[in-house]
């Protein structure tokens, strides 16, 4: 299967899960704490938000990811960019997930972090229409790196705990320290990560990718997120 076909298949697999989560979402779901927005720091760095349909991911250049610990980045030699995604372990890792996998993901359960290396830019890999470049500060990237590292479970020797090979060559699934459920989906995780990076993103109530994308798009041109 060609790489583009694998990416299309993976995006299609992930589309159903947030929809099922939304159908079971209780009213008044918990709001994650808002971190301070460092608006005064120069935004001379860039991170990338990848639109995968119902699923969103974050991509960093190798230089932007330089604050991530070497036990993680050394596992991806030669990568120009690293893409980070998050989701329910059984559903995200399944090659052909079924309804049972999706329904199990609606109750609290283990999650995984997918790290995918790219030899080309995110725009080249996914198509420019599916990537949003967001200006961030260096302190914001440091906070984001801390968040990503803290979300990855560690083995006894302190190295990232691998749970399986990812869907594309060189990609790896790592165990997450968080749990997936109907109120904390892949898109909630992405929104919290962007907020952690210092972007004025509100993750409260975010379930669908649109809840992240609608807030992020205006920021690519220096605007404020949609209300």
N, C-alpha and C positions, 0 to 999 in steps of 0.2 A: 504493500500500500504506500502511495506517495505521501510525503510529509504533509502537503496541503490537505490530502484526503483525511489523514489522521487527525489534523487539527479540526476539520469540519465535523468529523465523527465525534470527537471529544466535546466540542461545543454543543452538538445535538444531544449527547448523553446528559449533559448538565442542565439542559433547559427545563426538564420536568420537575426538578427537585425544589427550586424556590416557589414554583407554582403550587405544588402540594403543600409546602410550608405555609404559604399565604392562606390557603383554604382552611388550615387548622390553627391559624394565628389567633391567640386570645386577645380580647380588647385590652388596651392599656398595657402593652408589653413593656418590660423593663427598659429604661433608658441608660445607656452606658455613660459613665462620667465624661464630662467635657474637659479636655486638656487645654491649657492656656495657648492662645494663638500668638505666636511670636511675629507679629506684623512688622516690627521695626527692623528685623534682620534682613539683610540684602538677599533677594531671591535670585541668586546667580547659579543655581543648580537646577537640574531637571529630573523628574521622575515621570513614568509613563503609566497611564491607566489603559488597560486593554479591555475592549468590549467584546465579549465572547457570546453575545446573545443574551441568555438569562444569567450568564456567569461573568464575573469580572476578575481581573488579575492585575498585579502591579509589576512593572519591569523597571530595572535599574541598570545603568551602564556599569561596566566593571569599575570605573573610577568612582561613580556615585555610591557603589557598594563597598568602598574601601574600609568603612568602619565596621563591616561585618567580620566576625572572628574568622581567622584562617582555617580552623577545623571545618567550617562550612564552605568557604569559597575555594579552598584547595581541592575540593572534590569536583570542581568544574574547570579544569585547566583549558585554556584556549578560548573560553567563552567571552564574547564581547559584551553581552548583556545577560542578566539573570532575571527570569520571570518567576514570580511568587503567586501561587494560588492556594486556596484553602477549601476544605469541604469535608463532608461526612465520609469516614474511612471506607466503609463497605461500598457505598455508592460511587464515590469518586474514583476508587481503585478498580471497580468492576469493568471488565472489558465489554460486557453486554448486560448492564444492570436491568433488573426486572422490577415489577411493581412491588414485590416484597422488599427489595433493597430500598426502594424509595420510601415505603411506609415505615420501615425501621428507622430511617433517618429523621422522622418527625418527632421522635422521643429523644431525650438526651443520650448521646452516645459518642464514641471516640471519633476524633477528627484527624486529618492529616494535612501537612503542608507539602505542596508540590513545588519543587524547584526545577526549572527548565532552562538549560543554557541555550543561548542563541549566538550564532556566528555572524548574523546580520542584525540590523536595527529592528525594533519592534514593528515599525511601519513597513519595512520590507517583508518581515515574516508574516504579519497578519493583515497587511493592507492599511494604508494611511487612514481610510475611513473608520477603522476599528481601533485607532490608537489616539489618545489625547495626551499631549505633552503638557505637563504642569510645572510651572516655576516654583521652586522651593528653596529654602535657605539651607546652608550647611548644618546649623543646629537642628533643623527639621529632619535632615537625613540621618543625623546621629541618633535622634529619638526614634526614627523609623527603624533603623538598624537594630537598636536595643529591643524594640517591640518584636521584630521578626525573629531575632535570636531567642528571646524569652518565650516565644510561642512554640519553638521547636523543643521537643523533649530530648533529654540527654541520656546517654548510656552512662554506665558506672565510671568510665574514664573521662567523662565530660564531652565526648564527641556527640554529634547529632545522631539520634537513634533512627536508623533507616528501617523502613518497613516493607520496601519493595521498589522495583524499577518503575519509572514513570511510563507514560504512553508513547513518548518519543525518545529517540536515541540520546543517551546521556542524562535524561531527566530522572529524578529520584523523589520518591515519597518518603517524608519523614513523619514520625509520630508528632502530634500536636499536644500541647499542654491544655488546650481548651476543648470544649465539647460542642458538638453541633446539635441544634434542635430547631424547632419551628420559629423561635424568636431570635436565633443567632445563626444566620445563613452565611454562605460564601460572600454575599454582597454586604451583609452587616460587617463582616470581618474586613472587607476592603475599605468600607467607609471609616471604620475605626482606625485603620492603618493610615489613611490619608489625613484624618484629623490629628493623629499622633505626629505626622510629619509637619504639622503647623498650618495645614490648609483649613479654611473655614467651612468644613464639611460637617453636617449634623447627621450622625448615624442613627439617631432615634427613629425607630419605626421602619428602617430600611430593610426590605426583604428582597425586592426585585432589583435587577441591575439598573433600571431606570432611576431608582431612588438615589443612586450614586452618580450616574452619568449626567442627570439633569443639574446636579449641583456642581459637578466638575467642569462641564463644558465652558461656562462663562469665565472660569478662572484661567483657562488657557490663553485668553486674550486680556487678562488683567481685570476682568469684571468680578462681580460678586455672584454667589450661587443663587439659583432661583429659589423663591420662598416655598 
